[in-house]
Amino acid sequence: MGVKIRTIKDIRSYLSAELHDLYDEHEIRIIAEILIRSASGMTKMHQLYDGSIILSSVATEKIIAYAAELKSGKPVQYVTGETSFYNCRIKVNPSTLIPRPETEELVDLILRENKGFSGSVLDFGTGSGCISVALAANMPLASVTGIDISEEALSIARENAELNHVMVKFLQGDVFSFDWKRAGTADIIVSNPPYVRESEKMLMSKNVLDFEPPAALFVPDENPLVYYEAILSLAEGCLNKSGRIYFEINEKMSDRLTELLTGSGYSDVMAVKDINERYRIIKGIKND
């Protein structure tokens, strides 16, 4: 390598040199923090406190191996195998989407609007289980069920529930043919379904297109609301009267989804902006 890597400062310099073609310096600093924490268990505060701290040879070798994977464009969350989501530790792999900040905002909205909730929650398309796990961790009286078509994703979701010491029931099933009686009725339905139109692929970064599961991302341009329609059809049977529904959405589909929920018998339908002032959530209440 030409340079002996021993300290946190050395690691930062090494990663800056190795990754400068892929990431800017701010991103590299964040990646360095993630890799050091993953390889050594060292917190962000410890890393900031003293850049001269010497890491073990095992930790430095692990970080060098991480860097080689990152240079292929592989997302850092897949490299380390985990990420943080609403104060929960969430394992991920290429069979699951990497949780996004807007999904944390979805969870936060549900928690703020349902304080002291003690009913049942169904999470359709649970993937890594991040939504289900975060809700179960912050709604200790709730009964939470996550549903996904991918058994590989559900295996990770079960690990995440165990890792975060929460009880979540996970079921394998396809929203287009799922028998809702398997899960029972719910007071809240939540979903972050596929919603990126095929024509929008050109706007997405290469590391998303090359590494994240396309089945969890994309929908046909001619029917971009197909998953929402399927879940609303299930909700006719399984969502209790006055129950609430929450979706993460494509910002370009907010008007169409508002019409869809209103036409499906929901009141108080509202598209909600995220921290970047984009409509990324829609919610409604099932009419009596």
N, C-alpha and C positions, 0 to 999 in steps of 0.2 A: 504493500500500500504506500510505502514511502514515508508515511508519518505514523508515529506510534500513538495509538489512541488509548488514553487512560482516564482522563477527567471528563466531567460534564462539558467543559469548555471545548475540549478536543472533539467530543461527539458532535457538538453543534457545528463546529468548523467543518468536520468531515461531511455531515449531512448537507450543509450549505453547498459544498463543492460538488457533491454527488447528485443533488436533486435540483440544481439551479435551472436546468433546462425544462423542468416540469412544473415547478412551484415558485412563487415569489418568496421573499425573505420572511414575510409575516407568516405565510403558510408553513414554511420550513420550521420556524420556531415552534409552532403548534405541533407539528409532526414530531419534532425532536422531543417535546415534553411527553407526548403520547408514547413514543418508543422507549424512552428512558423509564417511564413509569411501568410499562409493560415488562421490560427486561429486568428491572431491578426492584420494582415495588416502591420506588422513591416518589413522594408526593411532589406536586408542583411547587409548594412552598420551600421544600428542601432543595429543589433544583435551583430556585431563584436565590436562595440564601448564599450559596457558595459554589461557584463554577469550578473550583479547584478540587471538589470532591472526587476521589478516585473510585471508579467503578470496577467491579470484579471482571476478570477475563471472560467469564461465562456471559456476563451481561453485555460486554462490548462485542463479543463474537455474535451474540444474538442480534444486536442492533445492526451490525454490518450485514448480516443475513437479511434482516428486515429491509435494509436500504436496497439490496439487490432486487428484492421483490417489488419495491416501490418504483424502481426504474423501469419496470415493465408496464407501469401505469396502473398497477393493482391498487385499489383504494386502501388507505392505511387501516381502516376497520377490518378489512379482510386479511390484511397482513398480520395484525395482532390477534384477530379472531374475536374481538369484542369492542364495545363502545359504551358510552354512558348515555342514559336516556331517562330523563325526569328523576334523577338521583338513584336510578337503578343501574346495575351492571348487566349489560345485555350482550350475550354471545351472538355472533353472526357468522355466516359463511355464504358462499355463492348461491345457496338455495334460498336465501332470504334477502330481502331488501335491507339496505343500511338505513336505520331510522333517521328522519330529517327533523330539523328544528320546527317546521310547521306542524309535524305530527305531535311534538311536545306541546305546542300551542293548543292542539285539539284536545289532548288529555287535560291540560290546564283549564280549558273552558268547561269541560265536563265536571271537573272537580269543583270549580267555583260555583257552578250552577246547581250542584247536587250535594251540598254539604250535609253530612250526617246520613247519607244514602244507605239504605239497608235492603234494597231490592236486588233484582237480578239484572245482569248485563250480558248481552251477546255481542261478540266482536267477530264480524265476518271478514275473512281474509286476514287472519291474525299474523301470518308470517313468522317472524322471530318471537312473536308474543309480546312485543314491547308495550303495546297499548294495554293488553289484558293484565300484564304483570304490573305496570305502573298504576293502573286503576285498583287492582287488588291490594297493592302496597299502601295506597292512600285512601282506600274505602274498605276498612277492615271488616265492616258489617255486610258488605256486598257479596253476592254469589256471582262469579265471573266465569264465562265460558268462551273459549276461543275456537274458531272453526276455520279450517284451511283445506284446500284440495291436496296440498303437498305433504306427504308423510315425512319427507326430509326436513321441511320447515317445522313441522310439528315436533319432531325430535329435538330440535334446537329450542323451540318454545317451552317444552317440558323442562329442559335443562335450565332455562332462564327462570322459570317459576321456582324451581328448587334452589337455584343460586341466590334468589332474592327472598327465600323463605316465605313464599305466599302460596295459597291454594287457588289454583285455576284448573278448571276442567277443559281439556282439549279434545276436539272431535275432528275426524277426517271427513270431509264432504265438499261437494261442488255446489256453489250457490245456485246453479242452474237446474239442479235436480235434488237438492237437499230436502229431507223430510224434517221440517222444523220441530216436529214432536220429539225427535231425538234429543233436542236441546231444551225443550220446554219453553214456556213463555218468558218474556222479558219486560222490564220496566224501562230499560235503556238499550238501544241498538247503536253500535258504533262501527264504522268501517272506513278504512283507507284503501279503497279498491284500485285496480288499474284504471288510470284516467288520461294517460299521455297518448295523444293521437299519433298514429303512424307517421303522419306528415310532419310531426314535431321532432322526429328523431334527429334531424339535421341541426337542431338547436341545442342538443344535449352533448355533454362532454364525452370524450372517448372512453374514459375509465368507467363511466356508467354503462355505456353501450357494450363495452367489451367484457365486463365482469358481473354486472347485476342481472338477475333473472328477468328476461324480457316478458315472460308470462305475467309477472307481477307489476309490469309497468305500462304495457301498451294495449290500446284498443283500436279497432278499425275506425277510420274517419267517417264512414257511412253510419256508424252506430256507436258514438262515443259514450253514450249513457247506458250501455248494455248491462253493466254490473249494478248500477244504481237501480235500474228497473227490476232486475232479478231480486235484489235485496228488499226493495219496497214490496214486491210480490210476496216474499216470505213474511215480511212484517205484517201483512194483512192478517195472517194467522197468529204470529207469535208475539207481536208487540201489544202489550196490554193497553186498554183505553187510557188516554192521557199520558201514555208513555212517550219518551223523548227519543228522537233519532238524530244522530250526528254523523256527518260525512266530511272527510277531507276531499277537496275537489280541485279540478283544473280551473284556474282563475278565469279562463275564457268561457267556461261553461256555467257561470253562476246564474245568469238569467234563465237559461234553459232548465237548470235544476230547480230554481225557484218555482217555475211553472209546473215542473214535474211533481214536486212535493205538494204544492197547493192543489193540483188536480188529482192527487192520490189521497186527498182527505186529511191533510195536515194543516194546522193553524200555527200562527206565530212563526211562520217560515221566515228565516233571516239568513242572508249570506254575511259572513263575518270576515273582516280583514285581518291579515296577519301583521306582524311587526313591521313588515315592508310595505304596508298599505295595499296588499293584494288580497282579493277575495279567495281564500283558501279553505274555508269551512262553511258548511251550510247545516242548519238545524231546523227542527220543527217538532210540533207536538201532535200526536195522533188524536183526532177528534173523537169525542164520545159517540 
